[in-house]
């Protein structure tokens, strides 16, 4: 990965992670409600990452890549069920796990795209 590609990936992934955190924090008290908003953010991130590497990624291919990369969403779901309903604490936990999963998935996919 060139320095220019790395900078572009960082900007794309960080923006998606911040957006996911905002959604996660705002919808923490309603289990799994944030998935309807976070998944499209992550799909857009994957499509944008593809463009950095001159890859044309369809929405369905992005969903497939996201499913593979985000197996850790099970852990995020569990934290949301166990703690997410607690006002304040749940918002912080849900925001940080949404951002962390998005960040991790973004870099996994960026590295995969770079190796192609």
N, C-alpha and C positions, 0 to 999 in steps of 0.2 A: 504494500500500500504506500503510495507516495505521500509526502507531507501535505500536499494540496488535497488529496482524497481524504486523508485523515482529518484535516480541518473541516471539510464539508461534512463528513460523517459525524464528527463531534457536534457540529451545529444542529444537524438533523436529529440526532439521537437525544441530545440534551433538550431541544425544544419539545420533542415528543414526551420525554420523561417528565418535564415540568407540567405539560398539559395533562398527562395522566395523573400526576400527583394532585393537581387542582381538582380534577373530577373525583378522584378517590377520596379526597378530604371532604368534598361537598356532599357526596352520596354515601358516606360511611355507615349511616344508621339504617340503610336499606340494603340488606345482603344481596350481592350480585347485580344490583341495579346499575352499577358503574360500568359493567362489561359492555353494555349497549353503546357506550360512548368511548370507552378506552380501546376496544378492539378496532374501530375505524381509525383512531389516532395511530395505532400501531401498524395497521395496514398501509396507511398513507406514509408512515415512516419507512416501511420496507420498500414501497414503490419508489420513494425518493432516494433511498440508498442504492437501489438498482440503477437509477440514472447516473449516480456518481461513477459507477463502474461501466457505464454504457450498456446496461442490460435493460431490456424492456420486460417489466414484470407486470403480469396481469393481476387483477384483484384476487382471483381464485388462487393463483400461485403464491401471492403474498399471504393469503389466509393459510395455505398449506405450510409455508415457511414459518409462520407465526405459531401454528399448532406444534410444530416440531421444536421450535426454539423455546416456547413458553410452557414447557411441562411443569415448571415451578409455579404455575398459577394455582395448582392444587394447594400449595402451601399458603398462597395469598388468600385463597378462598377460606381456608381453615382459620387464618388469623382474623379474617373479616367476621366469620361466624362467632368465634370465641370472644373477640374483643371489640369488633367494629361497632357494636351497638352502644358502647359506652361513650357518651358525649365527651368531646375533647380528646381523650386518650384514643378512642377508636378512630377519630378523624386523623390524628397524627400517624397512627399505625397504618391505616389504610392508604394514606398519602405516600408514606415512605415505601410501602411494599409495592404499590402501583408504579412508582418511579423506578424502584430497583428492578422489578421484572422487566419493565420497558427498556431500561438502560442495558441490562444484561442481554435481552433478546436482540436489541439493536446491534450490539457489538458482535454477538455470535453470527448474526446474519451478514454484517459488513465484512467480517473476516471470511465467511463462506463465499461471498460475492468476489472478494479479492482473490481467492484461490482458484476461481474459474477461468 
